[in-house]
């Protein structure tokens, strides 16, 4: 399993916005420059985050973006799902009918992959952006 570049950008966008004061509106160009994300990809990615209710967008002269939720309420899984959809290791885990062998009820590979998916989802849910900021600040103090 590999996350897309858009998901990596989304992680970085939310991490950056999480470090701002609550409700602070940040221009897209500022995020783009600070996080080294090409502006057109940033705008496309942030649209997905906005549609998922993770980011608020503001139009006009003082427009930009801010978090729509508290960073402690936003997990890595939320970001992955906003950009890529449900986390799935294999297509048969999303819908039993996608197994062309029609074997999901007894297939040992299906059962093993289902367990891998549960662990993956659990790990992604474990990390929220407040925690990630705290980890980063702790690391900065050690350096």
N, CA, C and O atoms as CSV, one atom per row, in Angstrom:
chain,resi,resn,atom,element,x,y,z
A,1,UNK,N,N,0.848,-1.179,0.000
A,1,UNK,CA,C,0.000,0.000,0.000
A,1,UNK,C,C,0.888,1.234,0.000
A,1,UNK,O,O,1.888,1.302,0.714
A,2,UNK,N,N,0.509,2.185,-0.797
A,2,UNK,CA,C,1.281,3.414,-0.902
A,2,UNK,C,C,0.311,4.582,-1.000
A,2,UNK,O,O,-0.611,4.571,-1.816
A,3,UNK,N,N,0.528,5.600,-0.153
A,3,UNK,CA,C,-0.294,6.789,-0.244
A,3,UNK,C,C,0.147,7.608,-1.450
A,3,UNK,O,O,1.309,7.570,-1.853
A,4,UNK,N,N,-0.793,8.341,-2.014
A,4,UNK,CA,C,-0.491,9.173,-3.171
A,4,UNK,C,C,0.256,10.434,-2.749
A,4,UNK,O,O,0.322,10.769,-1.566
A,5,UNK,N,N,0.807,11.113,-3.725
A,5,UNK,CA,C,1.486,12.389,-3.460
A,5,UNK,C,C,0.487,13.400,-2.898
A,5,UNK,O,O,0.840,14.218,-2.050
A,6,UNK,N,N,-0.749,13.342,-3.368
A,6,UNK,CA,C,-1.778,14.255,-2.867
A,6,UNK,C,C,-1.996,14.056,-1.365
A,6,UNK,O,O,-2.204,15.028,-0.638
A,7,UNK,N,N,-1.949,12.822,-0.902
A,7,UNK,CA,C,-2.105,12.558,0.530
A,7,UNK,C,C,-0.926,13.107,1.308
A,7,UNK,O,O,-1.103,13.676,2.385
A,8,UNK,N,N,0.271,12.944,0.777
A,8,UNK,CA,C,1.448,13.531,1.431
A,8,UNK,C,C,1.294,15.046,1.529
A,8,UNK,O,O,1.573,15.632,2.575
A,9,UNK,N,N,0.859,15.673,0.461
A,9,UNK,CA,C,0.623,17.120,0.488
A,9,UNK,C,C,-0.436,17.466,1.540
A,9,UNK,O,O,-0.288,18.436,2.284
A,10,UNK,N,N,-1.500,16.668,1.593
A,10,UNK,CA,C,-2.578,16.937,2.548
A,10,UNK,C,C,-2.072,16.837,3.988
A,10,UNK,O,O,-2.431,17.658,4.832
A,11,UNK,N,N,-1.242,15.832,4.267
A,11,UNK,CA,C,-0.649,15.737,5.604
A,11,UNK,C,C,0.100,17.025,5.943
A,11,UNK,O,O,-0.047,17.572,7.036
A,12,UNK,N,N,0.898,17.498,4.999
A,12,UNK,CA,C,1.713,18.694,5.234
A,12,UNK,C,C,0.864,19.954,5.362
A,12,UNK,O,O,1.175,20.831,6.167
A,13,UNK,N,N,-0.199,20.051,4.579
A,13,UNK,CA,C,-1.110,21.205,4.669
A,13,UNK,C,C,-1.748,21.257,6.053
A,13,UNK,O,O,-1.759,22.306,6.697
A,14,UNK,N,N,-2.276,20.127,6.507
A,14,UNK,CA,C,-2.950,20.097,7.809
A,14,UNK,C,C,-1.953,20.299,8.941
A,14,UNK,O,O,-2.271,20.965,9.925
A,15,UNK,N,N,-0.769,19.745,8.822
A,15,UNK,CA,C,0.254,19.956,9.849
A,15,UNK,C,C,0.580,21.450,9.949
A,15,UNK,O,O,0.691,21.992,11.049
A,16,UNK,N,N,0.731,22.101,8.809
A,16,UNK,CA,C,1.035,23.537,8.806
A,16,UNK,C,C,-0.112,24.345,9.418
A,16,UNK,O,O,0.116,25.191,10.283
A,17,UNK,N,N,-1.334,24.087,8.973
A,17,UNK,CA,C,-2.481,24.824,9.505
A,17,UNK,C,C,-2.683,24.552,11.003
A,17,UNK,O,O,-3.154,25.420,11.737
A,18,UNK,N,N,-2.328,23.361,11.441
A,18,UNK,CA,C,-2.466,23.007,12.854
A,18,UNK,C,C,-1.524,23.809,13.750
A,18,UNK,O,O,-1.769,23.953,14.948
A,19,UNK,N,N,-0.465,24.322,13.171
A,19,UNK,CA,C,0.503,25.094,13.944
A,19,UNK,C,C,0.129,26.578,14.050
A,19,UNK,O,O,0.793,27.343,14.751
A,20,UNK,N,N,-0.937,26.974,13.350
A,20,UNK,CA,C,-1.377,28.367,13.389
A,20,UNK,C,C,-2.319,28.577,14.568
A,20,UNK,O,O,-2.821,27.617,15.154
A,21,UNK,N,N,-2.550,29.823,14.906
A,21,UNK,CA,C,-3.521,30.140,15.959
A,21,UNK,C,C,-4.907,29.684,15.504
A,21,UNK,O,O,-5.215,29.740,14.313
A,22,UNK,N,N,-5.746,29.230,16.445
A,22,UNK,CA,C,-7.099,28.801,16.054
A,22,UNK,C,C,-7.836,29.894,15.274
A,22,UNK,O,O,-7.886,31.050,15.694
A,23,UNK,N,N,-8.403,29.504,14.135
A,23,UNK,CA,C,-9.169,30.434,13.313
A,23,UNK,C,C,-8.334,31.328,12.412
A,23,UNK,O,O,-8.884,32.085,11.612
A,24,UNK,N,N,-7.009,31.253,12.530
A,24,UNK,CA,C,-6.150,32.096,11.683
A,24,UNK,C,C,-6.285,31.670,10.229
A,24,UNK,O,O,-6.218,30.484,9.907
A,25,UNK,N,N,-6.475,32.653,9.356
A,25,UNK,CA,C,-6.638,32.395,7.924
A,25,UNK,C,C,-5.283,32.582,7.247
A,25,UNK,O,O,-4.615,33.603,7.407
A,26,UNK,N,N,-4.902,31.556,6.484
A,26,UNK,CA,C,-3.596,31.547,5.827
A,26,UNK,C,C,-3.803,31.476,4.317
A,26,UNK,O,O,-4.603,30.676,3.831
A,27,UNK,N,N,-3.081,32.311,3.580
A,27,UNK,CA,C,-3.178,32.310,2.123
A,27,UNK,C,C,-2.560,31.039,1.547
A,27,UNK,O,O,-1.600,30.497,2.093
A,28,UNK,N,N,-3.124,30.579,0.443
A,28,UNK,CA,C,-2.632,29.371,-0.219
A,28,UNK,C,C,-1.158,29.503,-0.585
A,28,UNK,O,O,-0.391,28.554,-0.424
A,29,UNK,N,N,-0.763,30.662,-1.070
A,29,UNK,CA,C,0.626,30.849,-1.484
A,29,UNK,C,C,1.589,30.668,-0.305
A,29,UNK,O,O,2.681,30.122,-0.465
A,30,UNK,N,N,1.178,31.126,0.864
A,30,UNK,CA,C,2.021,30.981,2.050
A,30,UNK,C,C,2.225,29.490,2.394
A,30,UNK,O,O,3.337,29.057,2.696
A,31,UNK,N,N,1.144,28.734,2.341
A,31,UNK,CA,C,1.247,27.284,2.611
A,31,UNK,C,C,2.130,26.638,1.553
A,31,UNK,O,O,3.009,25.836,1.867
A,32,UNK,N,N,1.886,26.996,0.300
A,32,UNK,CA,C,2.636,26.440,-0.815
A,32,UNK,C,C,4.138,26.668,-0.647
A,32,UNK,O,O,4.936,25.744,-0.806
A,33,UNK,N,N,4.508,27.890,-0.327
A,33,UNK,CA,C,5.926,28.226,-0.176
A,33,UNK,C,C,6.534,27.546,1.043
A,33,UNK,O,O,7.629,26.987,0.967
A,34,UNK,N,N,5.834,27.593,2.150
A,34,UNK,CA,C,6.368,27.037,3.409
A,34,UNK,C,C,6.518,25.530,3.343
A,34,UNK,O,O,7.476,24.974,3.881
A,35,UNK,N,N,5.575,24.863,2.686
A,35,UNK,CA,C,5.574,23.399,2.653
A,35,UNK,C,C,6.103,22.813,1.341
A,35,UNK,O,O,6.081,21.598,1.146
A,36,UNK,N,N,6.574,23.676,0.451
A,36,UNK,CA,C,7.134,23.234,-0.839
A,36,UNK,C,C,6.147,22.366,-1.622
A,36,UNK,O,O,6.477,21.279,-2.098
A,37,UNK,N,N,4.933,22.885,-1.735
A,37,UNK,CA,C,3.885,22.206,-2.493
A,37,UNK,C,C,3.520,23.098,-3.674
A,37,UNK,O,O,3.154,24.256,-3.473
A,38,UNK,N,N,3.612,22.589,-4.901
A,38,UNK,CA,C,3.207,23.399,-6.047
A,38,UNK,C,C,1.779,23.924,-5.860
A,38,UNK,O,O,0.888,23.180,-5.450
A,39,UNK,N,N,1.571,25.191,-6.158
A,39,UNK,CA,C,0.301,25.852,-5.861
A,39,UNK,C,C,-0.892,25.149,-6.495
A,39,UNK,O,O,-1.936,25.033,-5.853
A,40,UNK,N,N,-0.773,24.682,-7.720
A,40,UNK,CA,C,-1.933,24.049,-8.355
A,40,UNK,C,C,-2.291,22.734,-7.664
A,40,UNK,O,O,-3.468,22.386,-7.579
A,41,UNK,N,N,-1.289,21.996,-7.167
A,41,UNK,CA,C,-1.578,20.761,-6.424
A,41,UNK,C,C,-2.122,21.083,-5.043
A,41,UNK,O,O,-2.982,20.367,-4.529
A,42,UNK,N,N,-1.632,22.144,-4.446
A,42,UNK,CA,C,-2.139,22.556,-3.144
A,42,UNK,C,C,-3.627,22.888,-3.256
A,42,UNK,O,O,-4.431,22.442,-2.438
A,43,UNK,N,N,-3.984,23.667,-4.265
A,43,UNK,CA,C,-5.386,24.064,-4.422
A,43,UNK,C,C,-6.298,22.870,-4.669
A,43,UNK,O,O,-7.412,22.821,-4.149
A,44,UNK,N,N,-5.836,21.913,-5.453
A,44,UNK,CA,C,-6.625,20.715,-5.719
A,44,UNK,C,C,-6.770,19.886,-4.440
A,44,UNK,O,O,-7.859,19.402,-4.131
A,45,UNK,N,N,-5.684,19.726,-3.709
A,45,UNK,CA,C,-5.697,18.914,-2.488
A,45,UNK,C,C,-6.534,19.570,-1.404
A,45,UNK,O,O,-7.302,18.903,-0.710
A,46,UNK,N,N,-6.383,20.874,-1.261
A,46,UNK,CA,C,-7.115,21.573,-0.205
A,46,UNK,C,C,-8.616,21.585,-0.487
A,46,UNK,O,O,-9.421,21.691,0.437
A,47,UNK,N,N,-8.991,21.476,-1.754
A,47,UNK,CA,C,-10.412,21.372,-2.109
A,47,UNK,C,C,-10.994,20.079,-1.523
A,47,UNK,O,O,-12.101,20.087,-0.985
A,48,UNK,N,N,-10.260,18.983,-1.624
A,48,UNK,CA,C,-10.715,17.718,-1.032
A,48,UNK,C,C,-10.838,17.821,0.478
A,48,UNK,O,O,-11.785,17.298,1.065
A,49,UNK,N,N,-9.885,18.495,1.107
A,49,UNK,CA,C,-9.921,18.671,2.557
A,49,UNK,C,C,-11.093,19.551,2.983
A,49,UNK,O,O,-11.695,19.340,4.036
A,50,UNK,N,N,-11.402,20.525,2.160
A,50,UNK,CA,C,-12.528,21.409,2.437
A,50,UNK,C,C,-13.850,20.654,2.285
A,50,UNK,O,O,-14.749,20.794,3.115
A,51,UNK,N,N,-13.963,19.863,1.232
A,51,UNK,CA,C,-15.181,19.079,1.008
A,51,UNK,C,C,-15.416,18.066,2.128
A,51,UNK,O,O,-16.557,17.705,2.413
A,52,UNK,N,N,-14.340,17.614,2.756
A,52,UNK,CA,C,-14.446,16.659,3.861
A,52,UNK,C,C,-14.719,17.351,5.197
A,52,UNK,O,O,-14.889,16.683,6.217
A,53,UNK,N,N,-14.761,18.692,5.197
A,53,UNK,CA,C,-15.039,19.423,6.422
A,53,UNK,C,C,-13.849,19.572,7.352
A,53,UNK,O,O,-14.016,19.875,8.533
A,54,UNK,N,N,-12.658,19.365,6.834
A,54,UNK,CA,C,-11.444,19.465,7.641
A,54,UNK,C,C,-10.865,20.872,7.572
A,54,UNK,O,O,-10.280,21.360,8.539
A,55,UNK,N,N,-11.029,21.515,6.432
A,55,UNK,CA,C,-10.506,22.865,6.193
A,55,UNK,C,C,-11.657,23.773,5.794
A,55,UNK,O,O,-12.580,23.351,5.097
A,56,UNK,N,N,-11.598,25.028,6.241
A,56,UNK,CA,C,-12.541,26.061,5.808
A,56,UNK,C,C,-11.822,26.932,4.785
A,56,UNK,O,O,-10.636,27.231,4.924
A,57,UNK,N,N,-12.554,27.325,3.771
A,57,UNK,CA,C,-11.977,28.254,2.798
A,57,UNK,C,C,-12.704,29.585,2.898
A,57,UNK,O,O,-13.908,29.643,3.146
A,58,UNK,N,N,-11.944,30.647,2.699
A,58,UNK,CA,C,-12.467,32.011,2.774
A,58,UNK,C,C,-12.121,32.715,1.479
A,58,UNK,O,O,-10.973,32.700,1.035
A,59,UNK,N,N,-13.123,33.331,0.878
A,59,UNK,CA,C,-12.923,34.060,-0.380
A,59,UNK,C,C,-12.655,35.529,-0.102
A,59,UNK,O,O,-12.868,36.025,1.004
A,60,UNK,N,N,-12.189,36.197,-1.123
A,60,UNK,CA,C,-12.039,37.644,-1.043
A,60,UNK,C,C,-10.625,38.094,-0.734
A,60,UNK,O,O,-9.682,37.303,-0.701
A,61,UNK,N,N,-10.513,39.387,-0.511
A,61,UNK,CA,C,-9.223,40.029,-0.304
A,61,UNK,C,C,-8.444,39.421,0.855
A,61,UNK,O,O,-7.228,39.246,0.768
A,62,UNK,N,N,-9.126,39.107,1.913
A,62,UNK,CA,C,-8.463,38.515,3.088
A,62,UNK,C,C,-8.718,37.006,3.138
A,62,UNK,O,O,-8.742,36.407,4.213
A,63,UNK,N,N,-8.906,36.406,1.968
A,63,UNK,CA,C,-9.243,34.994,1.879
A,63,UNK,C,C,-8.067,34.085,2.146
A,63,UNK,O,O,-6.920,34.520,2.241
A,64,UNK,N,N,-8.384,32.824,2.262
A,64,UNK,CA,C,-7.372,31.812,2.523
A,64,UNK,C,C,-8.013,30.589,3.145
A,64,UNK,O,O,-9.150,30.232,2.835
A,65,UNK,N,N,-7.257,29.953,4.030
A,65,UNK,CA,C,-7.711,28.693,4.609
A,65,UNK,C,C,-7.391,28.631,6.091
A,65,UNK,O,O,-6.411,29.207,6.565
A,66,UNK,N,N,-8.249,27.914,6.809
A,66,UNK,CA,C,-8.007,27.621,8.215
A,66,UNK,C,C,-8.588,26.241,8.500
A,66,UNK,O,O,-9.334,25.693,7.689
A,67,UNK,N,N,-8.244,25.690,9.646
A,67,UNK,CA,C,-8.823,24.406,10.027
A,67,UNK,C,C,-10.284,24.589,10.403
A,67,UNK,O,O,-10.661,25.595,11.005
A,68,UNK,N,N,-11.091,23.622,10.048
A,68,UNK,CA,C,-12.502,23.631,10.419
A,68,UNK,C,C,-12.725,22.851,11.710
A,68,UNK,O,O,-13.816,22.876,12.280
A,69,UNK,N,N,-11.691,22.163,12.163
A,69,UNK,CA,C,-11.769,21.351,13.373
A,69,UNK,C,C,-10.529,21.591,14.223
A,69,UNK,O,O,-9.516,22.094,13.738
A,70,UNK,N,N,-10.619,21.234,15.465
A,70,UNK,CA,C,-9.477,21.280,16.363
A,70,UNK,C,C,-8.455,20.231,15.892
A,70,UNK,O,O,-8.851,19.123,15.530
A,71,UNK,N,N,-7.159,20.552,15.889
A,71,UNK,CA,C,-6.153,19.581,15.445
A,71,UNK,C,C,-6.208,18.243,16.186
A,71,UNK,O,O,-5.851,17.210,15.621
A,72,UNK,N,N,-6.650,18.253,17.440
A,72,UNK,CA,C,-6.714,16.985,18.170
A,72,UNK,C,C,-7.861,16.102,17.685
A,72,UNK,O,O,-7.929,14.924,18.035
A,73,UNK,N,N,-8.759,16.666,16.884
A,73,UNK,CA,C,-9.874,15.899,16.328
A,73,UNK,C,C,-9.578,15.373,14.924
A,73,UNK,O,O,-10.378,14.620,14.368
A,74,UNK,N,N,-8.448,15.757,14.350
A,74,UNK,CA,C,-8.106,15.372,12.979
A,74,UNK,C,C,-7.013,14.308,13.030
A,74,UNK,O,O,-5.913,14.556,13.524
A,75,UNK,N,N,-7.327,13.127,12.516
A,75,UNK,CA,C,-6.348,12.039,12.516
A,75,UNK,C,C,-5.741,11.855,11.119
A,75,UNK,O,O,-6.242,12.381,10.125
A,76,UNK,N,N,-4.659,11.098,11.083
A,76,UNK,CA,C,-4.067,10.756,9.790
A,76,UNK,C,C,-5.083,10.017,8.920
A,76,UNK,O,O,-5.122,10.205,7.704
A,77,UNK,N,N,-5.894,9.184,9.543
A,77,UNK,CA,C,-6.916,8.450,8.780
A,77,UNK,C,C,-7.919,9.413,8.138
A,77,UNK,O,O,-8.341,9.202,7.001
A,78,UNK,N,N,-8.297,10.462,8.858
A,78,UNK,CA,C,-9.215,11.451,8.293
A,78,UNK,C,C,-8.652,12.047,7.010
A,78,UNK,O,O,-9.376,12.244,6.034
A,79,UNK,N,N,-7.365,12.327,7.022
A,79,UNK,CA,C,-6.718,12.944,5.852
A,79,UNK,C,C,-6.669,11.958,4.697
A,79,UNK,O,O,-7.003,12.306,3.564
A,80,UNK,N,N,-6.256,10.737,4.979
A,80,UNK,CA,C,-6.190,9.724,3.918
A,80,UNK,C,C,-7.563,9.557,3.281
A,80,UNK,O,O,-7.681,9.534,2.056
A,81,UNK,N,N,-8.595,9.440,4.102
A,81,UNK,CA,C,-9.937,9.223,3.562
A,81,UNK,C,C,-10.468,10.435,2.813
A,81,UNK,O,O,-11.227,10.281,1.856
A,82,UNK,N,N,-10.086,11.633,3.227
A,82,UNK,CA,C,-10.524,12.839,2.522
A,82,UNK,C,C,-9.927,12.899,1.119
A,82,UNK,O,O,-10.571,13.381,0.187
A,83,UNK,N,N,-8.717,12.419,0.974
A,83,UNK,CA,C,-8.018,12.522,-0.314
A,83,UNK,C,C,-8.195,11.268,-1.169
A,83,UNK,O,O,-8.410,11.361,-2.378
A,84,UNK,N,N,-8.106,10.097,-0.539
A,84,UNK,CA,C,-8.086,8.850,-1.307
A,84,UNK,C,C,-9.342,8.000,-1.165
A,84,UNK,O,O,-9.530,7.046,-1.920
A,85,UNK,N,N,-10.203,8.333,-0.209
A,85,UNK,CA,C,-11.352,7.487,0.070
A,85,UNK,C,C,-11.002,6.486,1.146
A,85,UNK,O,O,-9.945,6.588,1.767
A,86,UNK,N,N,-11.884,5.508,1.380
A,86,UNK,CA,C,-11.649,4.546,2.461
A,86,UNK,C,C,-10.318,3.814,2.299
A,86,UNK,O,O,-9.902,3.481,1.189
A,87,UNK,N,N,-9.668,3.576,3.425
A,87,UNK,CA,C,-8.419,2.822,3.412
A,87,UNK,C,C,-8.762,1.371,3.135
A,87,UNK,O,O,-9.561,0.759,3.844
A,88,UNK,N,N,-8.156,0.836,2.107
A,88,UNK,CA,C,-8.384,-0.568,1.793
A,88,UNK,C,C,-7.102,-1.169,1.246
A,88,UNK,O,O,-6.444,-0.592,0.380
A,89,UNK,N,N,-6.772,-2.305,1.751
A,89,UNK,CA,C,-5.571,-3.012,1.346
A,89,UNK,C,C,-5.808,-3.729,0.020
A,89,UNK,O,O,-4.913,-3.822,-0.821
A,90,UNK,N,N,-7.021,-4.229,-0.150
A,90,UNK,CA,C,-7.385,-4.952,-1.370
A,90,UNK,C,C,-8.856,-4.677,-1.663
A,90,UNK,O,O,-9.640,-4.438,-0.745
A,91,UNK,N,N,-9.227,-4.711,-2.926
A,91,UNK,CA,C,-10.599,-4.362,-3.296
A,91,UNK,C,C,-11.642,-5.286,-2.686
A,91,UNK,O,O,-12.774,-4.859,-2.457
A,92,UNK,N,N,-11.295,-6.540,-2.416
A,92,UNK,CA,C,-12.280,-7.461,-1.852
A,92,UNK,C,C,-12.643,-7.103,-0.412
A,92,UNK,O,O,-13.645,-7.591,0.111
A,93,UNK,N,N,-11.845,-6.262,0.230
A,93,UNK,CA,C,-12.140,-5.870,1.602
A,93,UNK,C,C,-13.202,-4.776,1.666
A,93,UNK,O,O,-13.829,-4.573,2.705
A,94,UNK,N,N,-13.397,-4.084,0.564
A,94,UNK,CA,C,-14.421,-3.043,0.519
A,94,UNK,C,C,-15.779,-3.635,0.145
A,94,UNK,O,O,-16.822,-3.200,0.633
A,95,UNK,N,N,-15.737,-4.638,-0.736
A,95,UNK,CA,C,-16.975,-5.257,-1.199
A,95,UNK,C,C,-16.689,-6.718,-1.537
A,95,UNK,O,O,-15.874,-7.004,-2.415
A,96,UNK,N,N,-17.350,-7.640,-0.848
A,96,UNK,CA,C,-17.134,-9.071,-1.095
A,96,UNK,C,C,-17.357,-9.451,-2.559
A,96,UNK,O,O,-16.735,-10.387,-3.060
A,97,UNK,N,N,-18.234,-8.734,-3.238
A,97,UNK,CA,C,-18.534,-9.041,-4.642
A,97,UNK,C,C,-17.354,-8.741,-5.573
A,97,UNK,O,O,-17.347,-9.163,-6.729
A,98,UNK,N,N,-16.364,-8.016,-5.065
A,98,UNK,CA,C,-15.189,-7.716,-5.891
A,98,UNK,C,C,-14.191,-8.869,-5.948
A,98,UNK,O,O,-13.188,-8.782,-6.656
A,99,UNK,N,N,-14.452,-9.930,-5.222
A,99,UNK,CA,C,-13.592,-11.118,-5.277
A,99,UNK,C,C,-14.021,-11.942,-6.489
A,99,UNK,O,O,-15.122,-12.493,-6.512
A,100,UNK,N,N,-13.158,-12.023,-7.488
A,100,UNK,CA,C,-13.543,-12.747,-8.699
A,100,UNK,C,C,-13.527,-14.270,-8.492
A,100,UNK,O,O,-13.948,-15.023,-9.371
A,101,UNK,N,N,-13.049,-14.710,-7.347
A,101,UNK,CA,C,-13.076,-16.134,-7.003
A,101,UNK,C,C,-14.279,-16.468,-6.121
A,101,UNK,O,O,-14.564,-17.637,-5.862
A,102,UNK,N,N,-14.979,-15.431,-5.666
A,102,UNK,CA,C,-16.132,-15.579,-4.778
A,102,UNK,C,C,-15.770,-16.431,-3.559
A,102,UNK,O,O,-16.457,-17.391,-3.210
A,103,UNK,N,N,-14.656,-16.033,-2.925
A,103,UNK,CA,C,-14.117,-16.856,-1.842
A,103,UNK,C,C,-13.885,-16.088,-0.545
A,103,UNK,O,O,-13.175,-16.575,0.335
A,104,UNK,N,N,-14.464,-14.910,-0.411
A,104,UNK,CA,C,-14.158,-14.085,0.766
A,104,UNK,C,C,-14.548,-14.741,2.081
A,104,UNK,O,O,-13.979,-14.410,3.121
A,105,UNK,N,N,-15.501,-15.659,2.060
A,105,UNK,CA,C,-15.931,-16.288,3.312
A,105,UNK,C,C,-14.920,-17.313,3.832
A,105,UNK,O,O,-14.911,-17.605,5.027
A,106,UNK,N,N,-14.082,-17.855,2.974
A,106,UNK,CA,C,-13.141,-18.875,3.424
A,106,UNK,C,C,-11.689,-18.598,3.041
A,106,UNK,O,O,-10.798,-19.314,3.498
A,107,UNK,N,N,-11.430,-17.610,2.241
A,107,UNK,CA,C,-10.080,-17.348,1.716
A,107,UNK,C,C,-9.123,-16.897,2.834
A,107,UNK,O,O,-9.384,-15.887,3.487
A,108,UNK,N,N,-8.032,-17.620,3.061
A,108,UNK,CA,C,-7.090,-17.225,4.115
A,108,UNK,C,C,-6.371,-15.909,3.801
A,108,UNK,O,O,-5.987,-15.181,4.717
A,109,UNK,N,N,-6.189,-15.604,2.528
A,109,UNK,CA,C,-5.549,-14.338,2.150
A,109,UNK,C,C,-6.481,-13.179,2.498
A,109,UNK,O,O,-6.041,-12.163,3.036
A,110,UNK,N,N,-7.757,-13.330,2.191
A,110,UNK,CA,C,-8.745,-12.299,2.521
A,110,UNK,C,C,-8.751,-12.035,4.024
A,110,UNK,O,O,-8.742,-10.882,4.455
A,111,UNK,N,N,-8.765,-13.094,4.812
A,111,UNK,CA,C,-8.785,-12.944,6.269
A,111,UNK,C,C,-7.517,-12.258,6.781
A,111,UNK,O,O,-7.586,-11.396,7.658
A,112,UNK,N,N,-6.373,-12.637,6.239
A,112,UNK,CA,C,-5.112,-12.007,6.656
A,112,UNK,C,C,-5.100,-10.533,6.277
A,112,UNK,O,O,-4.714,-9.687,7.083
A,113,UNK,N,N,-5.518,-10.222,5.060
A,113,UNK,CA,C,-5.528,-8.824,4.623
A,113,UNK,C,C,-6.533,-7.993,5.413
A,113,UNK,O,O,-6.298,-6.809,5.654
A,114,UNK,N,N,-7.644,-8.594,5.817
A,114,UNK,CA,C,-8.613,-7.888,6.649
A,114,UNK,C,C,-7.967,-7.491,7.986
A,114,UNK,O,O,-8.195,-6.391,8.488
A,115,UNK,N,N,-7.168,-8.388,8.549
A,115,UNK,CA,C,-6.467,-8.066,9.795
A,115,UNK,C,C,-5.427,-6.965,9.583
A,115,UNK,O,O,-5.284,-6.070,10.416
A,116,UNK,N,N,-4.711,-7.035,8.476
A,116,UNK,CA,C,-3.729,-5.985,8.158
A,116,UNK,C,C,-4.441,-4.643,8.016
A,116,UNK,O,O,-3.950,-3.623,8.499
A,117,UNK,N,N,-5.586,-4.644,7.361
A,117,UNK,CA,C,-6.349,-3.407,7.185
A,117,UNK,C,C,-6.821,-2.858,8.524
A,117,UNK,O,O,-6.770,-1.647,8.742
A,118,UNK,N,N,-7.282,-3.722,9.427
A,118,UNK,CA,C,-7.722,-3.272,10.748
A,118,UNK,C,C,-6.580,-2.607,11.503
A,118,UNK,O,O,-6.759,-1.556,12.118
A,119,UNK,N,N,-5.405,-3.227,11.451
A,119,UNK,CA,C,-4.239,-2.667,12.139
A,119,UNK,C,C,-3.847,-1.330,11.506
A,119,UNK,O,O,-3.542,-0.370,12.214
A,120,UNK,N,N,-3.856,-1.273,10.193
A,120,UNK,CA,C,-3.513,-0.038,9.483
A,120,UNK,C,C,-4.472,1.081,9.868
A,120,UNK,O,O,-4.039,2.188,10.190
A,121,UNK,N,N,-5.766,0.800,9.836
A,121,UNK,CA,C,-6.762,1.806,10.224
A,121,UNK,C,C,-6.569,2.243,11.668
A,121,UNK,O,O,-6.650,3.431,11.983
A,122,UNK,N,N,-6.318,1.295,12.529
A,122,UNK,CA,C,-6.118,1.600,13.943
A,122,UNK,C,C,-4.911,2.516,14.145
A,122,UNK,O,O,-4.978,3.468,14.923
A,123,UNK,N,N,-3.829,2.238,13.461
A,123,UNK,CA,C,-2.622,3.067,13.579
A,123,UNK,C,C,-2.858,4.468,13.026
A,123,UNK,O,O,-2.403,5.447,13.618
A,124,UNK,N,N,-3.557,4.577,11.908
A,124,UNK,CA,C,-3.843,5.887,11.332
A,124,UNK,C,C,-4.769,6.702,12.229
A,124,UNK,O,O,-4.667,7.928,12.286
A,125,UNK,N,N,-5.672,6.020,12.926
A,125,UNK,CA,C,-6.579,6.709,13.857
A,125,UNK,C,C,-5.870,7.141,15.133
A,125,UNK,O,O,-6.331,8.052,15.821
A,126,UNK,N,N,-4.774,6.507,15.445
A,126,UNK,CA,C,-4.051,6.753,16.694
A,126,UNK,C,C,-3.384,8.128,16.720
A,126,UNK,O,O,-3.219,8.710,17.793
A,127,UNK,N,N,-3.005,8.648,15.570
A,127,UNK,CA,C,-2.247,9.894,15.496
A,127,UNK,C,C,-3.124,11.058,15.065
A,127,UNK,O,O,-3.689,11.055,13.972
A,128,UNK,N,N,-3.230,12.055,15.939
A,128,UNK,CA,C,-3.928,13.282,15.565
A,128,UNK,C,C,-2.888,14.395,15.423
A,128,UNK,O,O,-1.736,14.239,15.827
A,129,UNK,N,N,-3.313,15.514,14.845
A,129,UNK,CA,C,-2.345,16.562,14.522
A,129,UNK,C,C,-1.863,17.343,15.740
A,129,UNK,O,O,-0.784,17.934,15.700
A,130,UNK,N,N,-2.622,17.358,16.798
A,130,UNK,CA,C,-2.148,17.960,18.041
A,130,UNK,C,C,-0.969,17.145,18.570
A,130,UNK,O,O,0.051,17.705,18.971
A,131,UNK,N,N,-1.115,15.819,18.567
A,131,UNK,CA,C,-0.025,14.945,19.004
A,131,UNK,C,C,1.205,15.112,18.123
A,131,UNK,O,O,2.327,15.156,18.626
A,132,UNK,N,N,1.003,15.204,16.814
A,132,UNK,CA,C,2.128,15.340,15.892
A,132,UNK,C,C,2.885,16.650,16.120
A,132,UNK,O,O,4.112,16.689,16.023
A,133,UNK,N,N,2.158,17.704,16.417
A,133,UNK,CA,C,2.806,18.988,16.722
A,133,UNK,C,C,3.625,18.863,18.003
A,133,UNK,O,O,4.749,19.359,18.084
A,134,UNK,N,N,3.048,18.193,19.004
A,134,UNK,CA,C,3.771,18.009,20.262
A,134,UNK,C,C,5.035,17.180,20.072
A,134,UNK,O,O,6.065,17.482,20.674
A,135,UNK,N,N,4.972,16.143,19.248
A,135,UNK,CA,C,6.149,15.332,18.938
A,135,UNK,C,C,7.202,16.208,18.273
A,135,UNK,O,O,8.383,16.135,18.612
A,136,UNK,N,N,6.770,17.039,17.322
A,136,UNK,CA,C,7.685,17.917,16.603
A,136,UNK,C,C,8.322,18.938,17.547
A,136,UNK,O,O,9.524,19.190,17.457
A,137,UNK,N,N,7.550,19.516,18.432
A,137,UNK,CA,C,8.087,20.508,19.373
A,137,UNK,C,C,9.076,19.864,20.340
A,137,UNK,O,O,10.088,20.467,20.698
A,138,UNK,N,N,8.779,18.651,20.755
A,138,UNK,CA,C,9.687,17.923,21.647
A,138,UNK,C,C,11.016,17.663,20.940
A,138,UNK,O,O,12.085,17.805,21.533
A,139,UNK,N,N,10.932,17.278,19.657
A,139,UNK,CA,C,12.135,17.026,18.862
A,139,UNK,C,C,12.957,18.300,18.708
A,139,UNK,O,O,14.184,18.273,18.808
A,140,UNK,N,N,12.264,19.432,18.461
A,140,UNK,CA,C,12.953,20.722,18.304
A,140,UNK,C,C,13.698,21.111,19.578
A,140,UNK,O,O,14.787,21.680,19.505
A,141,UNK,N,N,13.127,20.813,20.738
A,141,UNK,CA,C,13.770,21.154,22.005
A,141,UNK,C,C,15.035,20.327,22.237
A,141,UNK,O,O,15.984,20.788,22.872
A,142,UNK,N,N,15.034,19.097,21.711
A,142,UNK,CA,C,16.190,18.227,21.881
A,142,UNK,C,C,17.363,18.649,20.999
A,142,UNK,O,O,18.516,18.365,21.322
A,143,UNK,N,N,17.077,19.316,19.900
A,143,UNK,CA,C,18.138,19.691,18.957
A,143,UNK,C,C,18.867,20.897,19.389
A,143,UNK,O,O,19.788,21.339,18.703
